Amino acid sequence: MFENLNFSLSSLCVQPAQRAELASLYTVVDQRWNQKFDRLSLLVTVRAQGTLVAAGLVHDSIVAPTSSMNAVELGCMAVRADYRRLGIRQHVTSLRLAHALRAGRTPISVIDSQNPASWAFYERSELWERERSFEHEGQLKFIYRATEAAWQWAAQLPQASEDQVAIRLSQAPAPSAPFTLAPALAYPHAARYGSDDSASPVPVM
């Protein structure tokens, strides 16, 4: 379904150039928007042929009146208008939910009541329950919290490939036996290779 889309997950600090690109997805970019990006633990971006079309965060800059302890918020979800209704929002939400649960945090999501498509998704999902509603700047909002079913769902997910790579790289290779050229094969003017080469880093998703 997403064969032409590239989903990228990063926990790195967002640099100014990348933040400027991300801002193009949002109608409001203010101090609160920047606070969320300053406090992110995960950024999910979606690209189509290199063009940014969607993004979402997991962050701990929470101002909503949640009673959940150790909470993190799935926030700043945005999808470009011409890429909506493709299931991108739901998939990005699943990626963020899995990240938060694996980190041992309690995921919450704050949804504006004037966004029926979003809160209807949370109302239908067994992975979320409405914790409470509240008003902010005259607008009614809903706080949704991950359910026990969400924890069970996350526990059944396959482990990320980065864990497998880390296991492989943590084991030092077995020392090889010393190798000495036979006198008949030793060339006094032979070039020496490899002494200044450094190993290329292994990319880890």
N, CA, C and O of each residue as an XYZ file, in Angstrom:
820
protein
N       0.821     -1.204      0.000
C       0.000      0.000      0.000
C       0.857      1.257      0.000
O       0.460      2.284     -0.549
N       2.054      1.174      0.627
C       2.929      2.337      0.726
C       4.191      2.152     -0.119
O       5.260      2.632      0.258
N       4.079      1.467     -1.244
C       5.266      1.117     -2.013
C       6.004      2.336     -2.554
O       7.202      2.248     -2.824
N       5.331      3.461     -2.720
C       5.976      4.663     -3.234
C       6.324      5.653     -2.135
O       6.724      6.782     -2.418
N       6.176      5.237     -0.884
C       6.429      6.119      0.243
C       7.570      5.579      1.092
O       7.737      4.368      1.236
N       8.350      6.492      1.649
C       9.472      6.130      2.511
C       9.198      6.656      3.916
O       9.121      7.866      4.129
N       9.052      5.740      4.874
C       8.833      6.102      6.269
C      10.176      6.067      6.996
O      10.880      5.058      6.965
N      10.523      7.172      7.648
C      11.809      7.278      8.338
C      11.580      7.617      9.807
O      10.784      8.499     10.129
N      12.284      6.907     10.703
C      12.184      7.140     12.140
C      13.523      7.648     12.654
O      14.571      7.081     12.346
N      13.483      8.723     13.440
C      14.715      9.302     13.957
C      14.483      9.845     15.361
O      13.433     10.416     15.656
N      15.476      9.659     16.218
C      15.431     10.232     17.562
C      16.465     11.345     17.715
O      16.734     11.799     18.827
N      17.037     11.778     16.610
C      18.060     12.813     16.635
C      17.440     14.203     16.738
O      16.287     14.408     16.361
N      18.209     15.142     17.246
C      17.766     16.530     17.331
C      17.510     17.075     15.925
O      18.300     16.842     15.011
N      16.415     17.792     15.761
C      16.056     18.338     14.449
C      16.864     19.605     14.193
O      16.769     20.573     14.948
N      17.646     19.596     13.142
C      18.480     20.733     12.780
C      17.630     21.839     12.141
O      16.540     21.560     11.642
N      18.117     23.098     12.150
C      17.327     24.222     11.628
C      16.830     24.030     10.203
O      15.685     24.369      9.902
N      17.664     23.494      9.324
C      17.237     23.308      7.934
C      16.096     22.303      7.842
O      15.143     22.506      7.090
N      16.194     21.216      8.610
C      15.132     20.216      8.598
C      13.867     20.763      9.243
O      12.759     20.460      8.801
N      14.031     21.564     10.283
C      12.865     22.143     10.948
C      12.123     23.089     10.010
O      10.894     23.144     10.027
N      12.856     23.823      9.201
C      12.226     24.719      8.230
C      11.434     23.926      7.197
O      10.350     24.342      6.788
N      11.973     22.786      6.776
C      11.248     21.943      5.826
C       9.990     21.371      6.470
O       8.933     21.340      5.840
N      10.093     20.922      7.709
C       8.940     20.369      8.412
C       7.842     21.410      8.586
O       6.656     21.082      8.536
N       8.237     22.662      8.790
C       7.257     23.725      9.021
C       6.295     23.893      7.855
O       5.186     24.398      8.030
N       6.714     23.471      6.665
C       5.852     23.616      5.486
C       4.595     22.753      5.574
O       3.633     22.990      4.843
N       4.590     21.755      6.461
C       3.432     20.877      6.606
C       2.363     21.454      7.525
O       1.226     20.984      7.518
N       2.710     22.464      8.315
C       1.831     22.917      9.386
C       1.272     24.303      9.104
O       1.955     25.167      8.555
N       0.012     24.497      9.492
C      -0.627     25.802      9.311
C      -0.222     26.778     10.405
O      -0.234     27.991     10.195
N       0.139     26.251     11.577
C       0.570     27.099     12.691
C       1.945     26.637     13.151
O       2.120     25.492     13.568
N       2.909     27.530     13.072
C       4.265     27.263     13.562
C       4.593     28.362     14.562
O       4.892     29.493     14.179
N       4.534     28.024     15.843
C       4.725     29.017     16.887
C       5.672     28.479     17.958
O       6.338     27.464     17.756
N       5.724     29.160     19.082
C       6.624     28.742     20.157
C       6.269     27.351     20.670
O       7.151     26.544     20.965
N       4.971     27.080     20.774
C       4.539     25.762     21.259
C       4.966     24.661     20.299
O       5.385     23.588     20.733
N       4.866     24.916     19.005
C       5.307     23.954     17.982
C       6.786     23.655     18.154
O       7.202     22.498     18.085
N       7.578     24.688     18.377
C       9.019     24.496     18.550
C       9.342     23.767     19.849
O      10.290     22.983     19.904
N       8.559     24.020     20.891
C       8.784     23.318     22.155
C       8.631     21.811     21.982
O       9.406     21.033     22.537
N       7.631     21.408     21.214
C       7.412     19.980     20.992
C       8.590     19.359     20.248
O       9.032     18.263     20.592
N       9.097     20.046     19.241
C      10.239     19.517     18.494
C      11.508     19.523     19.346
O      12.381     18.675     19.164
N      11.611     20.472     20.272
C      12.773     20.498     21.164
C      12.784     19.302     22.115
O      13.844     18.876     22.574
N      11.598     18.762     22.408
C      11.475     17.711     23.410
C      11.093     16.359     22.802
O      10.542     15.507     23.499
N      11.372     16.157     21.538
C      10.974     14.904     20.886
C      11.857     13.738     21.319
O      13.035     13.905     21.635
N      11.251     12.560     21.323
C      12.015     11.319     21.470
C      11.970     10.513     20.182
O      12.765      9.592     19.994
N      11.039     10.857     19.293
C      10.953     10.202     17.990
C      10.287     11.139     16.998
O       9.273     11.771     17.295
N      10.881     11.214     15.807
C      10.283     11.933     14.679
C      10.077     10.936     13.553
O      11.017     10.271     13.117
N       8.841     10.836     13.085
C       8.521     10.000     11.932
C       8.237     10.923     10.757
O       7.362     11.786     10.838
N       8.969     10.744      9.673
C       8.721     11.517      8.461
C       8.362     10.565      7.329
O       8.799      9.414      7.299
N       7.566     11.062      6.410
C       7.130     10.277      5.257
C       7.452     11.082      4.006
O       7.100     12.257      3.897
N       8.130     10.429      3.062
C       8.514     11.100      1.821
C       8.023     10.308      0.616
O       7.970      9.078      0.631
N       7.669     11.048     -0.417
C       7.295     10.474     -1.705
C       8.262     11.021     -2.741
O       8.221     12.203     -3.082
N       9.137     10.146     -3.242
C      10.169     10.543     -4.205
C      10.983     11.730     -3.683
O      11.295     12.661     -4.426
N      11.318     11.680     -2.399
C      12.151     12.705     -1.785
C      11.405     13.891     -1.221
O      11.992     14.688     -0.489
N      10.126     14.036     -1.538
C       9.341     15.173     -1.065
C       8.652     14.830      0.248
O       7.989     13.798      0.356
N       8.808     15.687      1.237
C       8.180     15.476      2.535
C       6.663     15.626      2.419
O       6.175     16.663      1.970
N       5.920     14.596      2.821
C       4.459     14.638      2.696
C       3.740     14.442      4.032
O       2.541     14.703      4.120
N       4.443     13.991      5.072
C       3.796     13.788      6.370
C       4.847     13.702      7.466
O       6.012     13.398      7.209
N       4.414     13.977      8.693
C       5.318     13.886      9.841
C       4.501     13.765     11.118
O       3.334     14.152     11.166
N       5.136     13.220     12.150
C       4.519     13.116     13.467
C       5.585     12.903     14.523
O       6.657     12.377     14.224
N       5.302     13.305     15.759
C       6.285     13.257     16.840
C       5.831     12.376     17.993
O       4.646     12.079     18.148
N       6.803     11.968     18.794
C       6.578     11.554     20.171
C       7.400     12.515     21.020
O       8.608     12.636     20.816
N       6.768     13.198     21.966
C       7.493     14.199     22.766
C       6.965     14.183     24.200
O       5.916     13.603     24.480
N       7.705     14.826     25.099
C       7.280     14.876     26.500
C       7.012     16.298     26.979
O       6.995     16.560     28.181
N       6.804     17.215     26.038
C       6.435     18.584     26.402
C       4.913     18.650     26.523
O       4.233     19.179     25.644
N       4.394     18.111     27.610
C       2.954     17.912     27.763
C       2.354     19.014     28.633
O       2.825     19.274     29.740
N       1.313     19.655     28.116
C       0.575     20.660     28.881
C      -0.870     20.228     29.111
O      -1.571     20.842     29.916
N      -1.326     19.189     28.426
C      -2.688     18.686     28.608
C      -2.831     18.098     30.011
O      -1.892     17.484     30.515
N      -3.990     18.275     30.648
C      -4.186     17.820     32.037
C      -4.427     16.315     32.141
O      -5.510     15.880     32.532
N      -3.433     15.541     31.797
C      -3.559     14.089     31.891
C      -3.185     13.605     33.284
O      -2.341     14.199     33.955
N      -3.817     12.527     33.706
C      -3.466     11.908     34.982
C      -2.486     10.760     34.789
O      -2.080     10.113     35.755
N      -2.111     10.511     33.547
C      -1.211      9.397     33.236
C       0.201      9.708     33.702
O       0.751     10.765     33.392
N       0.774      8.788     34.440
C       2.139      8.953     34.904
C       3.105      8.547     33.790
O       2.818      7.660     32.986
N       4.251      9.218     33.765
C       5.302      8.861     32.804
C       4.803      8.961     31.358
O       5.165      8.147     30.509
N       3.971      9.967     31.094
C       3.320     10.072     29.785
C       4.224     10.712     28.743
O       5.075     11.547     29.052
N       4.013     10.295     27.500
C       4.552     10.985     26.329
C       3.385     11.189     25.366
O       2.434     10.407     25.341
N       3.480     12.247     24.583
C       2.374     12.592     23.688
C       2.722     12.296     22.240
O       3.820     12.603     21.776
N       1.782     11.702     21.539
C       1.889     11.545     20.092
C       1.295     12.804     19.482
O       0.075     12.950     19.413
N       2.149     13.706     19.042
C       1.667     15.008     18.596
C       2.222     15.430     17.254
O       2.974     14.701     16.607
N       1.827     16.639     16.852
C       2.302     17.271     15.613
C       2.096     16.382     14.388
O       2.958     16.327     13.511
N       0.971     15.694     14.326
C       0.682     14.866     13.155
C       0.178     15.755     12.032
O      -0.767     16.524     12.210
N       0.818     15.643     10.868
C       0.416     16.438      9.705
C       0.644     15.635      8.438
O       1.669     14.971      8.286
N      -0.321     15.702      7.532
C      -0.229     15.028      6.234
C      -0.603     16.036      5.157
O      -1.622     16.717      5.266
N       0.210     16.128      4.131
C      -0.093     17.039      3.032
C      -1.445     16.686      2.420
O      -1.799     15.511      2.317
N      -2.191     17.699      2.018
C      -3.584     17.500      1.595
C      -3.729     16.454      0.494
O      -4.667     15.657      0.522
N      -2.822     16.446     -0.467
C      -2.954     15.520     -1.593
C      -2.500     14.104     -1.261
O      -2.510     13.235     -2.133
N      -2.102     13.857     -0.009
C      -1.720     12.503      0.408
C      -2.601     11.985      1.542
O      -2.263     10.995      2.191
N      -3.705     12.639      1.775
C      -4.621     12.181      2.807
C      -5.507     11.055      2.279
O      -5.608     10.828      1.073
N      -6.144     10.360      3.222
C      -7.041      9.231      2.918
C      -6.297      8.054      2.282
O      -6.883      7.267      1.538
N      -5.014      7.945      2.580
C      -4.223      6.808      2.099
C      -3.805      5.888      3.248
O      -3.133      4.880      3.027
N      -4.199      6.232      4.458
C      -3.814      5.438      5.619
C      -2.489      5.852      6.232
O      -1.984      5.177      7.129
N      -1.915      6.963      5.755
C      -0.611      7.403      6.269
C      -0.707      7.774      7.741
O       0.140      7.372      8.539
N      -1.723      8.531      8.103
C      -1.878      8.981      9.489
C      -1.958      7.788     10.449
O      -1.329      7.788     11.508
N      -2.731      6.784     10.070
C      -2.886      5.621     10.941
C      -1.576      4.850     11.079
O      -1.250      4.360     12.161
N      -0.828      4.743      9.986
C       0.430      3.999     10.047
C       1.468      4.745     10.883
O       2.190      4.129     11.668
N       1.547      6.057     10.721
C       2.483      6.851     11.522
C       2.102      6.774     13.001
O       2.975      6.720     13.868
N       0.812      6.769     13.283
C       0.358      6.636     14.668
C       0.792      5.298     15.254
O       1.219      5.240     16.408
N       0.690      4.228     14.483
C       1.113      2.909     14.958
C       2.609      2.871     15.241
O       3.036      2.286     16.236
N       3.405      3.485     14.381
C       4.852      3.520     14.588
C       5.204      4.271     15.864
O       6.070      3.841     16.626
N       4.538      5.382     16.092
C       4.813      6.179     17.285
C       4.326      5.470     18.543
O       4.990      5.503     19.579
N       3.174      4.835     18.450
C       2.639      4.100     19.599
C       3.588      2.977     20.005
O       3.871      2.803     21.190
N       4.075      2.222     19.039
C       5.002      1.127     19.333
C       6.276      1.650     19.985
O       6.785      1.046     20.929
N       6.794      2.772     19.484
C       8.012      3.360     20.055
C       7.796      3.736     21.518
O       8.617      3.408     22.373
N       6.694      4.422     21.803
C       6.436      4.884     23.165
C       6.260      3.715     24.128
O       6.778      3.749     25.244
N       5.541      2.691     23.708
C       5.303      1.539     24.578
C       6.584      0.762     24.831
O       6.824      0.309     25.951
N       7.406      0.602     23.805
C       8.672     -0.115     23.983
C       9.615      0.638     24.911
O      10.480      0.038     25.550
N       9.445      1.951     24.981
C      10.267      2.753     25.886
C       9.725      2.734     27.312
O      10.309      3.342     28.209
N       8.606      2.036     27.522
C       8.029      1.943     28.852
C       7.243      3.169     29.272
O       6.982      3.359     30.460
N       6.859      4.009     28.311
C       6.110      5.225     28.610
C       4.617      5.001     28.383
O       4.216      4.019     27.757
N       3.807      5.910     28.891
C       2.357      5.850     28.692
C       1.971      6.814     27.580
O       2.018      8.027     27.785
N       1.594      6.315     26.416
C       1.284      7.206     25.296
C      -0.091      7.854     25.457
O      -1.064      7.200     25.834
N      -0.147      9.150     25.165
C      -1.419      9.851     25.086
C      -1.462     10.612     23.767
O      -0.433     10.859     23.138
N      -2.668     10.974     23.366
C      -2.840     11.793     22.171
C      -3.952     12.789     22.448
O      -5.000     12.427     22.984
N      -3.724     14.041     22.084
C      -4.700     15.108     22.318
C      -5.326     15.487     20.984
O      -4.631     15.897     20.055
N      -6.654     15.345     20.897
C      -7.366     15.552     19.642
C      -8.406     16.652     19.810
O      -9.149     16.675     20.792
N      -8.451     17.564     18.839
C      -9.452     18.626     18.828
C     -10.814     18.032     18.479
O     -10.928     17.233     17.550
N     -11.832     18.419     19.216
C     -13.175     17.893     18.958
C     -13.700     18.305     17.586
O     -14.618     17.676     17.059
N     -13.126     19.356     17.007
C     -13.551     19.805     15.683
C     -12.884     19.008     14.564
O     -13.054     19.323     13.386
N     -12.130     17.984     14.931
C     -11.487     17.109     13.950
C     -12.110     15.714     14.068
O     -11.492     14.804     14.621
N     -13.327     15.544     13.549
C     -14.048     14.276     13.754
C     -13.356     13.068     13.148
O     -13.473     11.964     13.681
N     -12.638     13.251     12.047
C     -11.965     12.106     11.430
C     -10.924     11.519     12.376
O     -10.761     10.301     12.448
N     -10.219     12.387     13.102
C      -9.182     11.909     14.013
C      -9.779     11.262     15.253
O      -9.403     10.144     15.606
N     -10.704     11.946     15.920
C     -11.199     11.346     17.157
C     -12.069     10.122     16.897
O     -12.180      9.249     17.759
N     -12.688     10.047     15.718
C     -13.448      8.838     15.389
C     -12.520      7.628     15.275
O     -12.887      6.516     15.657
N     -11.309      7.855     14.743
C     -10.320      6.774     14.654
C      -9.963      6.261     16.041
O      -9.909      5.050     16.258
N      -9.720      7.167     16.983
C      -9.356      6.762     18.339
C     -10.525      6.097     19.054
O     -10.327      5.160     19.828
N     -11.737      6.571     18.801
C     -12.917      5.982     19.436
C     -13.131      4.541     18.974
O     -13.581      3.700     19.753
N     -12.812      4.255     17.718
C     -13.022      2.907     17.177
C     -11.928      1.928     17.586
O     -12.161      0.720     17.639
N     -10.741      2.443     17.874
C      -9.586      1.582     18.113
C      -9.601      0.986     19.518
O      -9.862      1.688     20.494
N      -9.321     -0.308     19.612
C      -9.212     -0.958     20.917
C      -7.895     -0.624     21.614
O      -7.708     -0.947     22.787
N      -6.989      0.020     20.892
C      -5.692      0.373     21.467
C      -5.737      1.691     22.234
O      -4.777      2.054     22.914
N      -6.862      2.408     22.123
C      -6.980      3.714     22.759
C      -8.299      3.820     23.524
O      -9.306      3.217     23.152
N      -8.263      4.608     24.606
C      -9.472      4.926     25.352
C      -9.450      6.412     25.703
O      -8.390      7.001     25.914
N     -10.646      7.006     25.759
C     -10.691      8.424     26.103
C     -10.482      8.587     27.606
O     -11.236      8.049     28.416
N      -9.446      9.338     27.956
C      -9.162      9.581     29.373
C     -10.065     10.681     29.916
O     -10.684     10.528     30.969
N     -10.135     11.796     29.184
C     -10.959     12.912     29.633
C     -11.068     13.938     28.516
O     -10.387     13.837     27.495
N     -11.927     14.919     28.721
C     -12.019     16.061     27.813
C     -11.698     17.328     28.602
O     -11.847     17.362     29.823
N     -11.265     18.353     27.907
C     -10.952     19.624     28.556
C     -11.053     20.740     27.524
O     -11.093     20.482     26.321
N     -11.093     21.964     27.995
C     -11.149     23.117     27.108
C      -9.825     23.853     27.133
O      -9.222     24.057     28.186
N      -9.392     24.245     25.953
C      -8.160     25.021     25.820
C      -8.410     26.139     24.824
O      -8.709     25.897     23.655
N      -8.281     27.376     25.311
C      -8.527     28.555     24.481
C      -9.896     28.486     23.806
O     -10.048     28.820     22.631
N     -10.884     28.043     24.581
C     -12.248     28.005     24.095
C     -12.589     26.829     23.200
O     -13.703     26.756     22.682
N     -11.654     25.904     23.004
C     -11.889     24.742     22.142
C     -11.897     23.463     22.979
O     -11.052     23.260     23.851
N     -12.873     22.613     22.684
C     -12.982     21.339     23.388
C     -11.995     20.334     22.803
O     -11.919     20.158     21.587
N     -11.245     19.680     23.681
C     -10.254     18.695     23.245
C     -10.428     17.403     24.040
O     -10.931     17.402     25.164
N      -9.998     16.308     23.423
C     -10.082     14.992     24.048
C      -8.669     14.440     24.259
O      -7.804     14.569     23.392
N      -8.452     13.829     25.416
C      -7.194     13.130     25.680
C      -7.460     11.634     25.564
O      -8.324     11.091     26.253
N      -6.714     10.981     24.693
C      -6.803      9.529     24.553
C      -5.532      8.897     25.111
O      -4.433      9.425     24.943
N      -5.703      7.763     25.776
C      -4.594      7.066     26.427
C      -4.549      5.627     25.924
O      -5.585      5.016     25.661
N      -3.339      5.095     25.793
C      -3.180      3.710     25.342
C      -3.792      2.746     26.352
O      -3.684      2.942     27.563
N      -4.432      1.708     25.839
C      -5.095      0.714     26.683
C      -4.163     -0.463     26.985
O      -3.048     -0.541     26.467
N      -4.639     -1.363     27.824
C      -3.886     -2.584     28.101
C      -3.714     -3.405     26.832
O      -2.695     -4.070     26.645
N      -4.723     -3.356     25.957
C      -4.622     -4.072     24.678
C      -3.467     -3.533     23.838
O      -2.853     -4.277     23.072
N      -3.173     -2.253     23.980
C      -2.053     -1.671     23.232
C      -0.725     -2.254     23.702
O       0.157     -2.525     22.886
N      -0.576     -2.447     25.003
C       0.656     -3.044     25.523
C       0.822     -4.473     25.019
O       1.925     -4.892     24.667
N      -0.273     -5.212     24.987
C      -0.215     -6.580     24.475
C       0.115     -6.592     22.986
O       0.871     -7.442     22.515
N      -0.455     -5.647     22.254
C      -0.166     -5.518     20.819
C       1.319     -5.243     20.587
O       1.941     -5.861     19.723
N       1.884     -4.313     21.361
C       3.293     -3.954     21.192
C       4.213     -5.116     21.549
O       5.258     -5.298     20.925
N       3.826     -5.900     22.550
C       4.661     -7.026     22.973
C       4.749     -8.103     21.903
O       5.707     -8.875     21.881
N       3.767     -8.164     21.019
C       3.742     -9.187     19.980
C       4.425     -8.743     18.693
O       4.590     -9.542     17.771
N       4.825     -7.476     18.626
C       5.482     -6.983     17.425
C       6.886     -7.555     17.319
O       7.527     -7.784     18.344
N       7.387     -7.794     16.100
C       8.771     -8.257     15.940
C       9.742     -7.193     16.400
O       9.462     -5.999     16.303
N      10.876     -7.626     16.897
C      11.895     -6.696     17.340
C      12.468     -5.944     16.154
O      12.564     -6.479     15.050
N      12.849     -4.692     16.394
C      13.424     -3.879     15.331
C      14.747     -4.471     14.878
O      15.456     -5.104     15.661
N      15.072     -4.263     13.616
C      16.297     -4.824     13.055
C      17.538     -4.251     13.709
O      18.585     -4.899     13.714
N      17.443     -3.037     14.269
C      18.619     -2.440     14.891
C      19.084     -3.265     16.091
O      20.276     -3.296     16.394
N      18.144     -3.940     16.781
C      18.541     -4.798     17.892
C      19.365     -5.977     17.385
O      20.341     -6.379     18.018
N      18.969     -6.526     16.244
C      19.687     -7.656     15.680
C      21.080     -7.234     15.229
O      22.050     -7.965     15.426
N      21.174     -6.053     14.623
C      22.485     -5.562     14.184
C      23.389     -5.324     15.380
O      24.576     -5.647     15.346
N      22.816     -4.750     16.453
C      23.620     -4.465     17.635
C      24.192     -5.747     18.225
O      25.335     -5.767     18.683
N      23.407     -6.807     18.214
C      23.893     -8.082     18.747
C      25.054     -8.598     17.914
O      26.046     -9.086     18.454
N      24.928     -8.491     16.610
C      25.997     -8.991     15.751
C      27.269     -8.173     15.918
O      28.371     -8.722     15.926
N      27.116     -6.859     16.051
C      28.294     -6.009     16.121
C      28.947     -6.043     17.497
O      30.114     -5.675     17.637
N      28.205     -6.482     18.519
C      28.767     -6.477     19.859
C      29.775     -7.599     20.072
O      30.533     -7.564     21.042
N      29.800     -8.576     19.205
C      30.713     -9.695     19.339
C      31.962     -9.453     18.500
O      31.886     -9.312     17.280
N      33.090     -9.406     19.158
C      34.336     -9.174     18.440
C      34.682    -10.381     17.594
O      34.471    -11.513     18.027
N      35.207    -10.167     16.403
C      35.570    -11.308     15.563
C      36.693    -12.121     16.187
O      37.558    -11.577     16.873
N      36.672    -13.417     15.948
C      37.718    -14.293     16.481
C      39.055    -13.937     15.852
O      39.125    -13.693     14.647
N      40.125    -13.904     16.654
C      41.436    -13.552     16.092
C      41.888    -14.586     15.071
O      41.747    -15.792     15.278
N      42.420    -14.101     13.992
C      42.887    -15.009     12.947
C      44.339    -15.399     13.207
O      45.093    -14.663     13.843
N      44.707    -16.557     12.708
C      46.074    -17.034     12.900
C      47.043    -16.158     12.115
O      46.710    -15.697     11.023
N      48.244    -15.920     12.660
C      49.226    -15.098     11.928
C      49.592    -15.747     10.604
O      49.700    -16.968     10.493
N      49.777    -14.902      9.612
C      50.078    -15.391      8.268
C      51.436    -14.847      7.839
O      51.674    -13.640      7.890
N      52.316    -15.735      7.421
C      53.658    -15.338      6.994
C      53.905    -15.835      5.586
O      53.658    -17.000      5.275
N      54.390    -14.954      4.744
C      54.695    -15.348      3.373
C      55.885    -16.296      3.345
O      56.866    -16.116      4.067
N      55.773    -17.301      2.502
C      56.921    -18.180      2.296
C      58.029    -17.383      1.624
O      57.745    -16.455      0.867
N      59.283    -17.725      1.887
C      60.396    -16.958      1.298
C      60.301    -16.834     -0.211
O      60.666    -15.795     -0.763
N      59.827    -17.852     -0.884
C      59.789    -17.807     -2.345
C      58.744    -16.833     -2.848
O      58.802    -16.411     -4.002
N      57.740    -16.449     -1.963
C      56.662    -15.564     -2.400
C      56.831    -14.148     -1.881
O      56.017    -13.278     -2.187
N      57.854    -13.908     -1.117
C      58.056    -12.576     -0.562
C      58.750    -11.690     -1.584
O      59.847    -11.996     -2.051
N      58.078    -10.559     -1.933
C      58.646     -9.632     -2.914
C      59.103     -8.380     -2.187
O      58.291     -7.722     -1.537
N      60.358     -8.038     -2.277
C      60.874     -6.903     -1.501
C      60.244     -5.584     -1.893
O      60.224     -4.663     -1.076
N      59.718     -5.445     -3.126
C      59.164     -4.163     -3.566
C      57.638     -4.200     -3.609
O      57.012     -3.338     -4.226
N      57.048     -5.185     -2.963
C      55.587     -5.285     -2.991
C      54.970     -4.127     -2.220
O      55.491     -3.716     -1.183
N      53.829     -3.589     -2.742
C      53.124     -2.486     -2.077
C      52.362     -3.016     -0.875
O      51.919     -4.164     -0.868
N      52.210     -2.172      0.146
C      51.476     -2.555      1.343
C      50.117     -1.859      1.301
O      50.028     -0.645      1.123
N      49.071     -2.650      1.468
C      47.710     -2.111      1.398
C      47.020     -2.273      2.750
O      47.336     -3.160      3.543
N      46.060     -1.371      2.974
C      45.164     -1.535      4.118
C      45.633     -0.885      5.398
O      44.857     -0.812      6.351
N      46.866     -0.409      5.472
C      47.347      0.125      6.735
C      46.685      1.444      7.081
O      46.568      1.787      8.258
N      46.243      2.202      6.062
C      45.643      3.505      6.332
C      44.144      3.504      6.089
O      43.503      4.548      6.207
N      43.573      2.357      5.751
C      42.137      2.307      5.466
C      41.374      2.177      6.768
O      41.766      1.419      7.655
N      40.286      2.917      6.880
C      39.413      2.783      8.048
C      38.140      2.098      7.628
O      37.684      2.248      6.495
N      37.566      1.345      8.545
C      36.339      0.614      8.212
C      35.197      1.584      8.022
O      35.073      2.564      8.758
N      34.361      1.313      7.036
C      33.194      2.155      6.813
C      32.155      1.853      7.874
O      31.971      0.691      8.237
N      31.454      2.892      8.392
C      30.434      2.641      9.408
C      29.275      1.853      8.837
O      28.909      2.012      7.673
N      28.701      1.002      9.671
C      27.552      0.209      9.245
C      26.295      1.019      9.495
O      26.046      1.406     10.637
N      25.485      1.295      8.469
C      24.264      2.070      8.705
C      23.278      1.282      9.537
O      23.038      0.103      9.275
N      22.708      1.925     10.538
C      21.725      1.292     11.405
C      20.453      2.107     11.348
O      20.471      3.308     11.620
N      19.352      1.472     10.998
C      18.074      2.184     10.933
C      17.592      2.474     12.351
O      16.530      3.069     12.533
